[in-house]
Amino acid sequence: MITTHKIIFQDSSNMRVLSDESIDLVVTSPPYPMIEMWDQIFAGQNEEIGRALKNNDGPTAFELMHQELDKVWDELYRVLKVGGIACINIGDATRTINSRFALYTNHSRIHTYMQNIGFSALPAILWRKQTNAPNKFMGSGMMPPGAYVTLEHEYILILRKGNKKEFKTIDEKKQRRESSFFWEERNVWFSDLWMDLKGTSQNLFDTKTRGRSAAYPFELPYRLIAMFSIKGDTILDPFFGIGTTMYAAMATARNSIGYEIDPNLREQIISKSSGIVDFSNKRIEERLKKHLAFADDRFKKKGKFKHANVHYLFPVMTRQETDLIINELLDVNQMDSDSFKVSYSDNPQEKYVGSRDEYVLSDAEKKDMKKRRTPKKQKKNHAQLQLF
Ligand SMILES: C[S@@+](CC[C@H](N)C(=O)[O-])C[C@H]1O[C@@H](n2cnc3c(N)ncnc32)[C@H](O)[C@@H]1O
């Protein structure tokens, strides 16, 4: 299997080279309106924004900044396939303008706009940020009522274009089954509250680089891509930054396209490409190891499993996980200054191929269990019947 990855150094408010309905999933994080580090970018897109900020007119600046983002949301609606999903990571902003402290609710402004242009909102995720900021307490310290609640979370808005995606051909169905995730992963990933992102596997970029570029943790796009797309799909990030989404797409065997307005980021993006094979394979091994530990623990508590994975032979909780295979990365090649190709193994990692007999019920055992579990024909409960 091979995937391709392309970065386009242009403004994503016009993505004319992308055809209508050509993208399967969007995972992105825009510059946050009313957060000072992005003032300049917004002011460069519309000089009225700079003027509003100079005039201390927060609400006007907020609205104009969002009107710049709206152009990108319009484009996303055009390029997404029917059934395709957009995951938008966004935080609200607090800012004091003219001695007036206020919250600027970026998440609700974007959510409302996207629904107005036709997206359906799906349940969103809140994730807990790493907060080690010294100014954790805002406002009047210990004295009521002038102290403010600290923002320690961000949102991942999840929106779909049209109805659920359909998988019609035999190939599509096979690819979907092979892209499934573990039952125990689903229980964590599909919670609307992610508290564990800071504790998860190390990041590809160091903390300083991530801080300067406002990059999200690798685990965030990694999970979203695994949750909402299948292998071979195309993932778009219209606010590419240092490329965390692209690296997560590489790690999950999806293709990707990114738009970035700042060409100065090129070097940082490319500098990490040679490390992506080892980095991804470590994350994949971590998933497999965790699954084996989960299976072992569950086996000790509940006995044999009903299902075995056909590639790894290890036990899995549900029939949906039986074809799951997480492809190991083999190598990454830079095709030109702004594109890459990644190749993958089609075989399961040998180290994790086990034997099913010890942990999984045989067909005879399953039959026997079924027999013992089938309830005897229910006796008619005359007392109850008389009531009706
Ligand atoms: C919050 S950062 C994204 C960080 C990214 N998620 C990562 O992990 O590296 C937003 C990025 O969008 C870029 N940007 C802002 N407006 C843009 C536009 N209209 N078109 C393309 N890129 C834009 C900024 O230069 C910045 O790098």
The ligand as a Gaussian input file, in Angstrom:
#p B3LYP/6-31G(d) Opt

LIG

0 1
 C       -3.386000      26.911000      14.644000
 S       -2.247000      26.783000      13.345000
 C       -2.428000      25.102000      12.846000
 C       -1.471000      24.188000      13.520000
 C       -1.577000      22.766000      12.999000
 N       -2.796000      22.125000      13.413000
 C       -0.401000      21.938000      13.498000
 O       -0.578000      21.033000      14.327000
 O        0.715000      22.235000      13.087000
 C       -3.007000      27.644000      12.015000
 C       -2.174000      27.722000      10.750000
 O       -2.999000      28.215000       9.701000
 C       -2.251000      29.071000       8.859000
 N       -3.241000      29.932000       8.164000
 C       -3.950000      30.963000       8.651000
 N       -4.815000      31.428000       7.736000
 C       -4.670000      30.660000       6.633000
 C       -5.296000      30.607000       5.355000
 N       -6.267000      31.451000       5.025000
 N       -4.887000      29.675000       4.454000
 C       -3.903000      28.777000       4.788000
 N       -3.279000      28.787000       5.986000
 C       -3.654000      29.693000       6.900000
 C       -1.323000      29.780000       9.837000
 O       -0.172000      30.310000       9.179000
 C       -1.000000      28.668000      10.834000
 O        0.178000      28.007000      10.450000

